[in-house]
Amino acid sequence: MFVIDRCLPSSPLPGDFDDLRQDAVGEGYRFVERLHEERRAGTMRFEGQGEILLIATVAGACAGLGGLTADPTIAGLLRLRRFYVRPRFRGLGLGRQLAARLLAHARQYAPGVTVNAGTVEAGAFWEKMGLMPSVQAGITHRLDF
């Protein structure tokens, strides 16, 4: 039903990535636009130890994405970043599969992950994925492996 593949640092984003960007901006999320800008500038390439960017497609259409980078505040941990599923592809289990793939990848490289969920709904999603609320500045949820 859907395919989740790694987007290599040297690979371009999918051709219809702009459609995903427009959906995110339409919902008031700027982090996908930041991903585009960071990739273009070469400032966030998802190429460090344990870092990865995954792209999910449905019938060839860019449906969602998510990544892991080194956590900027806790040495040794990874941070879940730029996680987004387009509205028309929600409810298919794509978000859960994408998150599960990222968490499985993170377990190979770090003792835990953090996230800064931007909304209550995002926080609830990450809690369903096993992350626990955190009171640390800049981190809303954390999972230690």
Helices and strands as residue ranges (DSSP letters): E 2-6, H 17-26, H 31-41, E 52-58, E 61-70, E 78-85, G 87-89, H 94-107, E 112-115, H 120-128, E 132-133, E 141-144
